[in-house]
Amino acid sequence: MMDPMTKMWISLIAVLIMGLSVFLITYARSKTKGFVRAMLSFVAFITMIIGFMGGMVILL
């Protein structure tokens, strides 16, 4: 079990990571094309999955 303060920090980091993924996907779709767009979208997707998993950790 984690103490409440640790859960708070993990959830805050997870939200910030998901915010980063939103910024990446928005940037990729509005400013880039081709291979760079695909790579940034992929990185944004992976970042979102990591943030989601961080959020799920606090529920367990």
N, C-alpha and C positions, 0 to 999 in steps of 0.2 A: 504494500500500500504506500501511496505517496501522500505527503502532507499537503494541505490545501495551497500553501504558497508555491510549492513546486508545480502543482497542477496549473496554477495561474500563469506561471512563467512559461510553461510548455504551451498552454493554449494561446498566450500572447505571441509567442514565436511562430506558432502554426498559422495564426491569422496574418502576421506580417509576411510569412512565406507565400501564403495564398494571394496576398495583395501584390507581391512581387510578380507572381505568375500572371495576374490580371494586367499589370503594367507591361509585361513582356509581350503578351498576346496582342494587346492594343497597339503597341509600337510596331510589332511585326506586321500586323495587317494594314496599318496605315502608312508606314514609311518605307517598307522594304518589299522586294520582289524576288521571285525565283528561289534559288537555293538558300539564301540567307533567311528568307521568310519561312521556309520549311524548317530550317534548323532552329530558328528562334521559337517557332510554334512548338516544336518537339521539346525544347528545353523548358518552355512554359508549361507544357503538359506534365513533364516529369516533376517540375517544381510544385505544381498543384497536387500531384499524387503524394509527394513528400509532406506537404502541408496538411493534406487530408489524413495521412497516416499519423502525423503528430497530434492532430485533433482527436483521432480515435484512441490514442494511447491514454488520454486523460479520462476516457469513459470506462476503461477497464479497471 
